[in-house]
Amino acid sequence: MQHIFSVLVFNQPGVLARIAGLCAARNFNIHSLAVGTTLDPDISRITFVINADNLDQFVWQLKKSPVVINVAHVDSNHVARGFALVKVKVDGNHGELLSLAGTFRARVVDANPFSFIFEITGSDEKLNAFVELVKPFGIVEIIRSGLIALDRGSNSIYNSKEERNFYGKNLL
């Protein structure tokens, strides 16, 4: 079963390796990974996707790590998005490619006589569908970000109002 985790960590060298090491020690393959700083430059947020069962011990180990501030298992009621840049060959099929891109709300961020680079965001399913449909045109290169996700509603990785105030003044 696929699980999305969001982890607040101290922004310091070796933290990502430590979190990845915990996954590797449990024989969990990380399918998607995204890391970025929060409003507080001393804190980063790691979002990763794993397929695994029996997560209680794993979550406990994450929470007891000295570099981890908080762990949230993103529930089923969430918004998740990925990002991709896809470079596709152009062989006189500009109109067809642009029409396809419009259907997926992909944006052309570079165009030349030989290729288009499309920028697309959305669910994994949307990104996969776009990639499958442009394959026949000839994909030159592709790069995808890790999935990022937030719970809908009042759920937050920040436990309390005091914690929200401490980690970021602009948080709910």
C-alpha positions in Angstrom: 0.0 0.0 0.0 1.3 3.5 -0.9 1.9 5.9 1.9 2.8 9.6 1.8 4.8 11.0 4.7 5.6 14.6 5.4 8.5 15.2 7.9 9.7 18.5 9.4 13.5 18.3 10.0 16.3 20.6 11.0 17.9 22.0 7.9 21.5 20.6 8.3 23.9 18.4 6.4 23.2 14.7 6.5 19.5 14.8 7.5 18.2 13.5 4.2 20.7 10.6 4.3 19.6 9.8 7.8 15.9 9.6 6.8 16.7 7.6 3.6 18.8 5.3 5.8 15.8 4.6 8.0 13.8 3.7 4.9 16.6 1.5 3.6 17.0 -0.3 7.0 13.4 -1.3 6.9 13.7 -2.4 3.2 11.3 0.4 2.1 11.9 1.7 -1.4 11.3 5.5 -1.7 9.2 6.0 -4.8 9.1 9.7 -4.7 11.0 12.3 -2.7 10.8 16.1 -2.4 12.7 18.4 0.0 12.5 22.1 0.5 12.9 24.7 3.2 9.9 26.1 5.1 9.2 29.7 6.0 11.9 29.2 8.7 15.2 28.7 6.8 16.5 26.4 9.7 13.7 23.9 9.0 13.0 21.8 5.9 10.1 19.6 4.9 10.7 16.2 3.4 7.8 14.6 1.5 8.3 11.0 0.4 6.2 8.2 -0.9 6.8 4.5 0.0 4.9 1.2 -0.5 5.0 -0.6 2.8 3.0 -2.3 5.5 3.6 -2.4 9.3 4.6 1.3 9.6 4.3 1.7 13.4 7.9 0.9 14.2 9.2 3.0 11.2 7.1 6.1 12.3 8.3 5.6 15.9 12.0 5.5 14.7 11.4 8.6 12.6 9.9 10.5 15.5 12.7 9.6 17.9 15.4 10.9 15.5 17.1 14.0 16.9 16.9 15.7 13.5 13.1 15.2 13.2 10.7 17.8 14.5 7.5 16.2 13.5 6.1 13.4 11.3 2.8 13.4 9.5 1.3 10.4 7.7 -0.7 12.2 5.0 -4.2 10.8 5.1 -6.5 9.9 2.2 -8.1 13.3 2.1 -5.2 15.3 0.6 -4.0 17.3 -2.3 -0.8 15.9 -4.0 1.1 17.2 -7.0 4.2 16.4 -9.0 6.0 18.5 -11.5 7.7 17.5 -14.8 9.7 19.0 -17.6 9.3 17.0 -20.8 11.3 17.8 -23.9 9.6 16.4 -27.0 10.8 16.3 -30.6 9.1 18.6 -33.1 8.8 17.2 -36.6 6.2 19.5 -38.2 3.6 18.5 -35.7 3.5 21.7 -33.7 -0.3 22.0 -33.7 -0.9 18.5 -32.6 1.6 18.8 -29.7 0.2 22.2 -28.6 -3.3 20.9 -28.7 -2.3 17.9 -26.5 -0.5 20.2 -24.1 -3.5 22.4 -23.8 -5.7 19.4 -22.9 -3.3 18.7 -20.0 -2.7 22.3 -19.1 1.0 21.8 -19.9 2.8 25.0 -20.7 5.5 25.4 -23.3 8.6 26.9 -21.5 11.0 26.5 -24.4 10.4 26.2 -28.2 12.8 25.9 -31.0 12.7 24.2 -34.5 13.7 20.9 -33.0 11.9 20.5 -29.7 9.4 21.8 -27.2 9.9 21.7 -23.5 6.6 21.3 -21.6 6.1 22.2 -17.9 3.3 20.2 -16.3 2.0 19.8 -12.8 -0.6 17.4 -11.4 -1.2 14.0 -10.0 1.1 11.1 -10.9 -1.7 9.7 -13.0 -1.9 13.0 -15.0 1.8 13.2 -15.5 2.0 9.5 -16.6 -0.9 10.0 -19.0 0.8 13.1 -20.6 4.1 11.2 -21.0 2.4 8.2 -22.6 0.6 10.5 -25.1 3.7 12.4 -26.2 5.9 9.2 -26.4 5.0 8.7 -30.1 6.3 12.1 -30.9 9.7 11.3 -29.4 10.6 12.2 -25.9 14.2 13.6 -25.9 14.4 14.1 -22.1 12.2 14.1 -19.0 12.7 15.0 -15.4 10.1 14.7 -12.6 10.0 16.1 -9.1 9.0 14.1 -6.1 5.4 14.3 -5.1 4.4 17.0 -2.6 1.2 16.7 -0.6 -0.9 18.5 2.1 -3.9 17.3 4.0 -7.1 19.0 3.3 -9.0 21.0 6.0 -7.6 21.8 9.4 -5.1 18.9 9.5 -1.5 20.1 9.7 2.0 18.8 10.4 2.1 21.6 13.0 0.4 20.2 16.1 -0.6 23.4 17.9 -1.1 27.1 17.5 2.1 27.7 19.6 4.1 25.4 17.3 2.7 27.1 14.2 3.7 30.5 15.6 7.2 29.2 16.4 7.9 27.6 13.0 6.2 30.2 10.8 4.4 33.4 11.6 2.2 33.2 8.5 0.8 29.7 9.2 -2.8 29.2 10.1 
